[in-house]
Structure formats: C-alpha cells, structure tokens
C-alpha cells in the first residue's frame, strides 16, 4: 500500500541499492589519497557489493537499462565512477563528455 504498483516498489529498491553501493565505494575510495588506488578500492567495493547482495544487484542491473535514456540522471554509484574516471583522465578532458554506461 506504500507503492502504487510492483514496478514502483522495485524502482525504489533499486534506487536504495545504488545509494548503498555508492556509500560502500566512497568509503573504500576515501582510504586512499592517490586517485588510482582510490579507483581500485572503489572497484573492489563494487565487486564485493555485487557478490554480497546478488538479488539486489541483479535488480539494480535490470533497472540500469531503463536509466540509459538520453538525459537520464546518473545514479549515485555511476556518478561516483564518472568522477573517479575524470580524476584519472588527462588534463583538459571535459568531465561532462564522460558518459558511464
């Protein structure tokens, strides 16, 4: 009764999952001053999250396909990845042109 239908419930769960994933990645990355090491730690946190929460991660993966429409907002985990890639990119790279898919 809190959601109009099953799709809305699944979308809310996926959104929460992306938030938890982003938190785990940010916490792992914050332990390293070097951008490359932070990126590696973030990737390891991603894999650990996927293995630890396979059903939630599967739901999140399925919901990402719907979010790839032009102009769609990035989820928190994708935004963190975009920022990490921008930090590792050569000077002069336009971060707005980096599209994480």
Secondary structure, 3 states (H helix, E strand, C coil): CCCCCHHHHHHHHHHHHHHHHHHHHHHHHCCCCCHHHHHHHHHHHHHHHHHHCHHHHHHHHHHHHHCCCCCCCCCHHHHHHHHHHHHHCCCCCCHHHCCCC
